[in-house]
Amino acid sequence: MATTTDKRQEVHALVDHLRPAQLNAVRELLESMVDPVARAIALAPQEDEPLTPEDCAAIDRALEWFKHNDGIPHEEVLAEFGLTMDDFPLRENGT
């Protein structure tokens, strides 16, 4: 029977053979397993509520607005609330 240490070594050996895209997927999986909030989010049911006519109209208005206007920079929106990007610590991967 393999010990916990043996199992960890086996996992490390497998991780060493992953391609970058696979490594990222495994990292995200491990994060969701270790972080209960992330796991709950990952396992939450997908939103399946249909869009209302009001939702569709709002989306159409927004898309039309963007045809004639530039988007508003994120920093500008934050400034309206007295915030900056420094108020939001970034995770290791920059997101």
N, CA, C and O atoms as CSV, one atom per row, in Angstrom:
chain,resi,resn,atom,element,x,y,z
A,1,MET,N,N,0.847,-1.191,0.000
A,1,MET,CA,C,0.000,0.000,0.000
A,1,MET,C,C,0.886,1.246,0.000
A,1,MET,O,O,1.816,1.356,0.800
A,2,ALA,N,N,0.591,2.175,-0.899
A,2,ALA,CA,C,1.411,3.381,-1.041
A,2,ALA,C,C,1.139,4.341,0.115
A,2,ALA,O,O,-0.003,4.529,0.532
A,3,THR,N,N,2.202,4.934,0.615
A,3,THR,CA,C,2.064,5.925,1.681
A,3,THR,C,C,1.690,7.268,1.073
A,3,THR,O,O,1.740,7.453,-0.143
A,4,THR,N,N,1.315,8.198,1.938
A,4,THR,CA,C,0.990,9.545,1.466
A,4,THR,C,C,2.184,10.166,0.758
A,4,THR,O,O,2.026,10.837,-0.262
A,5,THR,N,N,3.376,9.945,1.293
A,5,THR,CA,C,4.586,10.491,0.666
A,5,THR,C,C,4.780,9.900,-0.725
A,5,THR,O,O,5.127,10.615,-1.665
A,6,ASP,N,N,4.554,8.583,-0.855
A,6,ASP,CA,C,4.682,7.940,-2.167
A,6,ASP,C,C,3.683,8.533,-3.156
A,6,ASP,O,O,4.021,8.803,-4.308
A,7,LYS,N,N,2.453,8.733,-2.693
A,7,LYS,CA,C,1.419,9.285,-3.564
A,7,LYS,C,C,1.775,10.702,-4.001
A,7,LYS,O,O,1.573,11.067,-5.159
A,8,ARG,N,N,2.302,11.492,-3.079
A,8,ARG,CA,C,2.723,12.864,-3.432
A,8,ARG,C,C,3.819,12.829,-4.496
A,8,ARG,O,O,3.796,13.614,-5.444
A,9,GLN,N,N,4.774,11.919,-4.336
A,9,GLN,CA,C,5.863,11.804,-5.306
A,9,GLN,C,C,5.325,11.383,-6.669
A,9,GLN,O,O,5.791,11.870,-7.699
A,10,GLU,N,N,4.343,10.478,-6.681
A,10,GLU,CA,C,3.738,10.055,-7.938
A,10,GLU,C,C,3.039,11.229,-8.624
A,10,GLU,O,O,3.157,11.408,-9.836
A,11,VAL,N,N,2.312,12.027,-7.841
A,11,VAL,CA,C,1.618,13.188,-8.397
A,11,VAL,C,C,2.629,14.182,-8.950
A,11,VAL,O,O,2.446,14.708,-10.048
A,12,HIS,N,N,3.690,14.443,-8.201
A,12,HIS,CA,C,4.724,15.368,-8.677
A,12,HIS,C,C,5.339,14.870,-9.988
A,12,HIS,O,O,5.581,15.661,-10.899
A,13,ALA,N,N,5.586,13.586,-10.083
A,13,ALA,CA,C,6.168,13.024,-11.309
A,13,ALA,C,C,5.211,13.198,-12.484
A,13,ALA,O,O,5.643,13.523,-13.590
A,14,LEU,N,N,3.929,12.987,-12.258
A,14,LEU,CA,C,2.953,13.168,-13.331
A,14,LEU,C,C,2.871,14.632,-13.753
A,14,LEU,O,O,2.808,14.933,-14.944
A,15,VAL,N,N,2.870,15.531,-12.789
A,15,VAL,CA,C,2.788,16.969,-13.080
A,15,VAL,C,C,3.983,17.406,-13.923
A,15,VAL,O,O,3.848,18.247,-14.811
A,16,ASP,N,N,5.130,16.843,-13.648
A,16,ASP,CA,C,6.335,17.206,-14.407
A,16,ASP,C,C,6.220,16.867,-15.887
A,16,ASP,O,O,6.989,17.396,-16.690
A,17,HIS,N,N,5.296,16.011,-16.271
A,17,HIS,CA,C,5.142,15.609,-17.676
A,17,HIS,C,C,4.028,16.364,-18.404
A,17,HIS,O,O,3.786,16.119,-19.586
A,18,LEU,N,N,3.356,17.269,-17.715
A,18,LEU,CA,C,2.232,17.977,-18.327
A,18,LEU,C,C,2.689,19.107,-19.242
A,18,LEU,O,O,3.713,19.750,-19.010
A,19,ARG,N,N,1.892,19.329,-20.291
A,19,ARG,CA,C,2.106,20.489,-21.152
A,19,ARG,C,C,1.571,21.715,-20.414
A,19,ARG,O,O,0.781,21.566,-19.482
A,20,PRO,N,N,1.984,22.935,-20.811
A,20,PRO,CA,C,1.546,24.145,-20.100
A,20,PRO,C,C,0.032,24.274,-19.951
A,20,PRO,O,O,-0.443,24.638,-18.876
A,21,ALA,N,N,-0.733,23.986,-20.997
A,21,ALA,CA,C,-2.190,24.106,-20.901
A,21,ALA,C,C,-2.751,23.104,-19.901
A,21,ALA,O,O,-3.670,23.416,-19.144
A,22,GLN,N,N,-2.189,21.899,-19.906
A,22,GLN,CA,C,-2.632,20.883,-18.955
A,22,GLN,C,C,-2.258,21.291,-17.534
A,22,GLN,O,O,-3.035,21.098,-16.599
A,23,LEU,N,N,-1.086,21.844,-17.385
A,23,LEU,CA,C,-0.621,22.277,-16.070
A,23,LEU,C,C,-1.552,23.333,-15.500
A,23,LEU,O,O,-1.877,23.304,-14.313
A,24,ASN,N,N,-1.980,24.261,-16.337
A,24,ASN,CA,C,-2.904,25.297,-15.884
A,24,ASN,C,C,-4.233,24.683,-15.443
A,24,ASN,O,O,-4.794,25.088,-14.425
A,25,ALA,N,N,-4.734,23.721,-16.194
A,25,ALA,CA,C,-5.994,23.073,-15.843
A,25,ALA,C,C,-5.871,22.327,-14.515
A,25,ALA,O,O,-6.776,22.383,-13.682
A,26,VAL,N,N,-4.762,21.635,-14.322
A,26,VAL,CA,C,-4.547,20.905,-13.068
A,26,VAL,C,C,-4.405,21.883,-11.903
A,26,VAL,O,O,-4.919,21.622,-10.815
A,27,ARG,N,N,-3.722,22.993,-12.114
A,27,ARG,CA,C,-3.580,24.003,-11.061
A,27,ARG,C,C,-4.948,24.511,-10.636
A,27,ARG,O,O,-5.227,24.630,-9.443
A,28,GLU,N,N,-5.806,24.813,-11.612
A,28,GLU,CA,C,-7.144,25.304,-11.299
A,28,GLU,C,C,-7.955,24.244,-10.557
A,28,GLU,O,O,-8.699,24.563,-9.630
A,29,LEU,N,N,-7.811,22.992,-10.963
A,29,LEU,CA,C,-8.508,21.913,-10.281
A,29,LEU,C,C,-8.035,21.803,-8.835
A,29,LEU,O,O,-8.847,21.694,-7.916
A,30,LEU,N,N,-6.727,21.832,-8.640
A,30,LEU,CA,C,-6.191,21.730,-7.279
A,30,LEU,C,C,-6.615,22.912,-6.420
A,30,LEU,O,O,-6.935,22.747,-5.243
A,31,GLU,N,N,-6.617,24.101,-7.006
A,31,GLU,CA,C,-7.059,25.277,-6.253
A,31,GLU,C,C,-8.505,25.106,-5.801
A,31,GLU,O,O,-8.848,25.437,-4.666
A,32,SER,N,N,-9.354,24.589,-6.689
A,32,SER,CA,C,-10.766,24.421,-6.330
A,32,SER,C,C,-10.941,23.347,-5.270
A,32,SER,O,O,-11.878,23.412,-4.475
A,33,MET,N,N,-10.055,22.364,-5.249
A,33,MET,CA,C,-10.141,21.320,-4.236
A,33,MET,C,C,-9.661,21.828,-2.874
A,33,MET,O,O,-10.191,21.419,-1.841
A,34,VAL,N,N,-8.667,22.710,-2.867
A,34,VAL,CA,C,-8.094,23.214,-1.628
A,34,VAL,C,C,-8.917,24.361,-1.057
A,34,VAL,O,O,-9.061,24.475,0.160
A,35,ASP,N,N,-9.455,25.211,-1.924
A,35,ASP,CA,C,-10.214,26.386,-1.497
A,35,ASP,C,C,-11.698,26.058,-1.531
A,35,ASP,O,O,-12.257,25.903,-2.616
A,36,PRO,N,N,-12.362,25.946,-0.368
A,36,PRO,CA,C,-13.769,25.549,-0.362
A,36,PRO,C,C,-14.690,26.525,-1.093
A,36,PRO,O,O,-15.688,26.108,-1.680
A,37,VAL,N,N,-14.373,27.797,-1.066
A,37,VAL,CA,C,-15.214,28.767,-1.774
A,37,VAL,C,C,-15.083,28.556,-3.277
A,37,VAL,O,O,-16.084,28.534,-3.993
A,38,ALA,N,N,-13.855,28.404,-3.754
A,38,ALA,CA,C,-13.640,28.167,-5.182
A,38,ALA,C,C,-14.314,26.862,-5.611
A,38,ALA,O,O,-14.879,26.770,-6.701
A,39,ARG,N,N,-14.246,25.866,-4.744
A,39,ARG,CA,C,-14.892,24.585,-5.068
A,39,ARG,C,C,-16.404,24.755,-5.165
A,39,ARG,O,O,-17.036,24.215,-6.072
A,40,ALA,N,N,-16.981,25.505,-4.231
A,40,ALA,CA,C,-18.428,25.734,-4.260
A,40,ALA,C,C,-18.832,26.459,-5.540
A,40,ALA,O,O,-19.855,26.141,-6.146
A,41,ILE,N,N,-18.027,27.426,-5.943
A,41,ILE,CA,C,-18.316,28.168,-7.174
A,41,ILE,C,C,-18.210,27.235,-8.384
A,41,ILE,O,O,-19.053,27.259,-9.281
A,42,ALA,N,N,-17.157,26.415,-8.388
A,42,ALA,CA,C,-16.960,25.500,-9.515
A,42,ALA,C,C,-18.097,24.483,-9.627
A,42,ALA,O,O,-18.451,24.061,-10.728
A,43,LEU,N,N,-18.664,24.095,-8.489
A,43,LEU,CA,C,-19.719,23.082,-8.499
A,43,LEU,C,C,-21.126,23.674,-8.555
A,43,LEU,O,O,-22.110,22.939,-8.632
A,44,ALA,N,N,-21.217,24.988,-8.516
A,44,ALA,CA,C,-22.535,25.630,-8.545
A,44,ALA,C,C,-23.219,25.340,-9.881
A,44,ALA,O,O,-22.566,25.289,-10.923
A,45,PRO,N,N,-24.522,25.153,-9.841
A,45,PRO,CA,C,-25.222,24.889,-11.103
A,45,PRO,C,C,-25.145,26.086,-12.038
A,45,PRO,O,O,-25.129,27.238,-11.604
A,46,GLN,N,N,-25.099,25.791,-13.309
A,46,GLN,CA,C,-25.038,26.845,-14.314
A,46,GLN,C,C,-26.363,27.605,-14.314
A,46,GLN,O,O,-27.438,27.025,-14.163
A,47,GLU,N,N,-26.250,28.912,-14.488
A,47,GLU,CA,C,-27.456,29.753,-14.552
A,47,GLU,C,C,-28.269,29.314,-15.763
A,47,GLU,O,O,-27.774,29.312,-16.890
A,48,ASP,N,N,-29.514,28.946,-15.518
A,48,ASP,CA,C,-30.341,28.489,-16.632
A,48,ASP,C,C,-31.639,29.280,-16.752
A,48,ASP,O,O,-32.562,28.882,-17.462
A,49,GLU,N,N,-31.691,30.403,-16.049
A,49,GLU,CA,C,-32.885,31.236,-16.133
A,49,GLU,C,C,-32.905,31.937,-17.486
A,49,GLU,O,O,-31.921,32.568,-17.871
A,50,PRO,N,N,-34.005,31.832,-18.202
A,50,PRO,CA,C,-34.051,32.467,-19.533
A,50,PRO,C,C,-34.034,33.992,-19.424
A,50,PRO,O,O,-34.468,34.567,-18.425
A,51,LEU,N,N,-33.529,34.619,-20.464
A,51,LEU,CA,C,-33.531,36.081,-20.522
A,51,LEU,C,C,-34.961,36.576,-20.704
A,51,LEU,O,O,-35.736,36.022,-21.485
A,52,THR,N,N,-35.286,37.624,-19.970
A,52,THR,CA,C,-36.613,38.236,-20.119
A,52,THR,C,C,-36.574,39.192,-21.307
A,52,THR,O,O,-35.493,39.549,-21.775
A,53,PRO,N,N,-37.722,39.607,-21.793
A,53,PRO,CA,C,-37.736,40.621,-22.857
A,53,PRO,C,C,-37.009,41.901,-22.420
A,53,PRO,O,O,-36.363,42.563,-23.232
A,54,GLU,N,N,-37.121,42.240,-21.138
A,54,GLU,CA,C,-36.416,43.423,-20.631
A,54,GLU,C,C,-34.907,43.227,-20.682
A,54,GLU,O,O,-34.168,44.147,-21.032
A,55,ASP,N,N,-34.446,42.014,-20.329
A,55,ASP,CA,C,-33.014,41.702,-20.415
A,55,ASP,C,C,-32.530,41.865,-21.850
A,55,ASP,O,O,-31.503,42.496,-22.100
A,56,CYS,N,N,-33.268,41.296,-22.781
A,56,CYS,CA,C,-32.887,41.359,-24.200
A,56,CYS,C,C,-32.848,42.805,-24.690
A,56,CYS,O,O,-31.951,43.187,-25.442
A,57,ALA,N,N,-33.824,43.602,-24.262
A,57,ALA,CA,C,-33.850,45.011,-24.666
A,57,ALA,C,C,-32.649,45.756,-24.099
A,57,ALA,O,O,-32.054,46.581,-24.793
A,58,ALA,N,N,-32.287,45.482,-22.857
A,58,ALA,CA,C,-31.130,46.135,-22.244
A,58,ALA,C,C,-29.844,45.744,-22.961
A,58,ALA,O,O,-28.973,46.586,-23.178
A,59,ILE,N,N,-29.721,44.477,-23.328
A,59,ILE,CA,C,-28.541,44.022,-24.067
A,59,ILE,C,C,-28.483,44.708,-25.427
A,59,ILE,O,O,-27.417,45.163,-25.843
A,60,ASP,N,N,-29.601,44.788,-26.118
A,60,ASP,CA,C,-29.642,45.463,-27.425
A,60,ASP,C,C,-29.234,46.931,-27.300
A,60,ASP,O,O,-28.492,47.441,-28.140
A,61,ARG,N,N,-29.721,47.621,-26.243
A,61,ARG,CA,C,-29.352,49.025,-26.038
A,61,ARG,C,C,-27.843,49.160,-25.785
A,61,ARG,O,O,-27.198,50.075,-26.297
A,62,ALA,N,N,-27.300,48.247,-25.000
A,62,ALA,CA,C,-25.870,48.291,-24.701
A,62,ALA,C,C,-25.036,48.066,-25.964
A,62,ALA,O,O,-24.064,48.780,-26.212
A,63,LEU,N,N,-25.421,47.077,-26.750
A,63,LEU,CA,C,-24.687,46.805,-27.994
A,63,LEU,C,C,-24.768,47.989,-28.956
A,63,LEU,O,O,-23.785,48.321,-29.619
A,64,GLU,N,N,-25.924,48.617,-29.032
A,64,GLU,CA,C,-26.078,49.794,-29.883
A,64,GLU,C,C,-25.214,50.935,-29.371
A,64,GLU,O,O,-24.586,51.635,-30.165
A,65,TRP,N,N,-25.170,51.134,-28.066
A,65,TRP,CA,C,-24.352,52.192,-27.472
A,65,TRP,C,C,-22.888,52.004,-27.852
A,65,TRP,O,O,-22.201,52.967,-28.192
A,66,PHE,N,N,-22.408,50.749,-27.793
A,66,PHE,CA,C,-21.007,50.478,-28.111
A,66,PHE,C,C,-20.691,50.691,-29.594
A,66,PHE,O,O,-19.526,50.861,-29.952
A,67,LYS,N,N,-21.691,50.685,-30.449
A,67,LYS,CA,C,-21.449,50.981,-31.862
A,67,LYS,C,C,-21.067,52.442,-32.065
A,67,LYS,O,O,-20.415,52.779,-33.053
A,68,HIS,N,N,-21.467,53.312,-31.139
A,68,HIS,CA,C,-21.264,54.752,-31.291
A,68,HIS,C,C,-20.367,55.356,-30.211
A,68,HIS,O,O,-20.073,56.550,-30.261
A,69,ASN,N,N,-19.936,54.578,-29.264
A,69,ASN,CA,C,-19.136,55.079,-28.141
A,69,ASN,C,C,-18.011,54.117,-27.814
A,69,ASN,O,O,-18.103,52.914,-28.056
A,70,ASP,N,N,-16.944,54.679,-27.257
A,70,ASP,CA,C,-15.858,53.848,-26.740
A,70,ASP,C,C,-16.266,53.343,-25.366
A,70,ASP,O,O,-17.078,53.964,-24.680
A,71,GLY,N,N,-15.704,52.229,-24.975
A,71,GLY,CA,C,-15.951,51.730,-23.629
A,71,GLY,C,C,-15.321,52.663,-22.604
A,71,GLY,O,O,-14.489,53.504,-22.944
A,72,ILE,N,N,-15.718,52.510,-21.367
A,72,ILE,CA,C,-15.178,53.323,-20.284
A,72,ILE,C,C,-14.074,52.508,-19.613
A,72,ILE,O,O,-14.316,51.377,-19.190
A,73,PRO,N,N,-12.865,53.067,-19.509
A,73,PRO,CA,C,-11.770,52.317,-18.875
A,73,PRO,C,C,-12.129,51.904,-17.443
A,73,PRO,O,O,-12.776,52.648,-16.706
A,74,HIS,N,N,-11.703,50.729,-17.084
A,74,HIS,CA,C,-11.982,50.176,-15.762
A,74,HIS,C,C,-11.534,51.131,-14.651
A,74,HIS,O,O,-12.247,51.338,-13.669
A,75,GLU,N,N,-10.353,51.700,-14.823
A,75,GLU,CA,C,-9.828,52.617,-13.809
A,75,GLU,C,C,-10.739,53.829,-13.622
A,75,GLU,O,O,-10.872,54.349,-12.514
A,76,GLU,N,N,-11.358,54.269,-14.701
A,76,GLU,CA,C,-12.263,55.422,-14.624
A,76,GLU,C,C,-13.528,55.075,-13.830
A,76,GLU,O,O,-14.017,55.884,-13.041
A,77,VAL,N,N,-14.039,53.886,-14.047
A,77,VAL,CA,C,-15.221,53.447,-13.309
A,77,VAL,C,C,-14.883,53.323,-11.823
A,77,VAL,O,O,-15.650,53.766,-10.968
A,78,LEU,N,N,-13.741,52.725,-11.523
A,78,LEU,CA,C,-13.327,52.592,-10.126
A,78,LEU,C,C,-13.189,53.954,-9.463
A,78,LEU,O,O,-13.595,54.132,-8.314
A,79,ALA,N,N,-12.613,54.924,-10.188
A,79,ALA,CA,C,-12.398,56.262,-9.631
A,79,ALA,C,C,-13.717,56.902,-9.218
A,79,ALA,O,O,-13.756,57.665,-8.253
A,80,GLU,N,N,-14.803,56.601,-9.937
A,80,GLU,CA,C,-16.111,57.150,-9.578
A,80,GLU,C,C,-16.548,56.684,-8.188
A,80,GLU,O,O,-17.365,57.334,-7.536
A,81,PHE,N,N,-15.997,55.560,-7.745
A,81,PHE,CA,C,-16.329,55.018,-6.428
A,81,PHE,C,C,-15.205,55.258,-5.423
A,81,PHE,O,O,-15.224,54.714,-4.318
A,82,GLY,N,N,-14.213,56.086,-5.819
A,82,GLY,CA,C,-13.097,56.377,-4.929
A,82,GLY,C,C,-12.136,55.214,-4.776
A,82,GLY,O,O,-11.462,55.097,-3.753
A,83,LEU,N,N,-12.064,54.349,-5.786
A,83,LEU,CA,C,-11.207,53.163,-5.737
A,83,LEU,C,C,-10.144,53.230,-6.813
A,83,LEU,O,O,-10.267,53.981,-7.781
A,84,THR,N,N,-9.099,52.437,-6.636
A,84,THR,CA,C,-8.072,52.258,-7.665
A,84,THR,C,C,-7.809,50.756,-7.799
A,84,THR,O,O,-8.325,49.966,-7.009
A,85,MET,N,N,-7.021,50.363,-8.780
A,85,MET,CA,C,-6.672,48.960,-8.958
A,85,MET,C,C,-5.888,48.441,-7.759
A,85,MET,O,O,-5.901,47.240,-7.489
A,86,ASP,N,N,-5.206,49.327,-7.035
A,86,ASP,CA,C,-4.454,48.915,-5.850
A,86,ASP,C,C,-5.372,48.394,-4.743
A,86,ASP,O,O,-4.916,47.706,-3.829
A,87,ASP,N,N,-6.652,48.717,-4.823
A,87,ASP,CA,C,-7.609,48.239,-3.827
A,87,ASP,C,C,-8.002,46.781,-4.059
A,87,ASP,O,O,-8.722,46.193,-3.251
A,88,PHE,N,N,-7.532,46.202,-5.154
A,88,PHE,CA,C,-7.879,44.830,-5.497
A,88,PHE,C,C,-6.604,44.015,-5.703
A,88,PHE,O,O,-6.020,44.039,-6.786
A,89,PRO,N,N,-6.172,43.293,-4.665
A,89,PRO,CA,C,-4.934,42.503,-4.813
A,89,PRO,C,C,-5.106,41.442,-5.890
A,89,PRO,O,O,-6.158,40.813,-6.005
A,90,LEU,N,N,-4.055,41.258,-6.674
A,90,LEU,CA,C,-4.088,40.278,-7.751
A,90,LEU,C,C,-3.590,38.931,-7.252
A,90,LEU,O,O,-2.743,38.854,-6.362
A,91,ARG,N,N,-4.134,37.867,-7.843
A,91,ARG,CA,C,-3.631,36.528,-7.543
A,91,ARG,C,C,-2.320,36.349,-8.267
A,91,ARG,O,O,-1.929,37.191,-9.075
A,92,GLU,N,N,-1.643,35.263,-7.984
A,92,GLU,CA,C,-0.335,34.987,-8.589
A,92,GLU,C,C,-0.349,35.004,-10.101
A,92,GLU,O,O,0.619,35.452,-10.717
A,93,ASN,N,N,-1.421,34.526,-10.720
A,93,ASN,CA,C,-1.447,34.460,-12.183
A,93,ASN,C,C,-1.894,35.763,-12.819
A,93,ASN,O,O,-2.084,35.821,-14.034
A,94,GLY,N,N,-2.067,36.821,-12.015
A,94,GLY,CA,C,-2.375,38.142,-12.559
A,94,GLY,C,C,-3.836,38.398,-12.817
A,94,GLY,O,O,-4.170,39.395,-13.457
A,95,THR,N,N,-4.737,37.531,-12.343
A,95,THR,CA,C,-6.161,37.758,-12.552
A,95,THR,C,C,-6.830,38.165,-11.282
A,95,THR,O,O,-8.038,38.400,-11.268
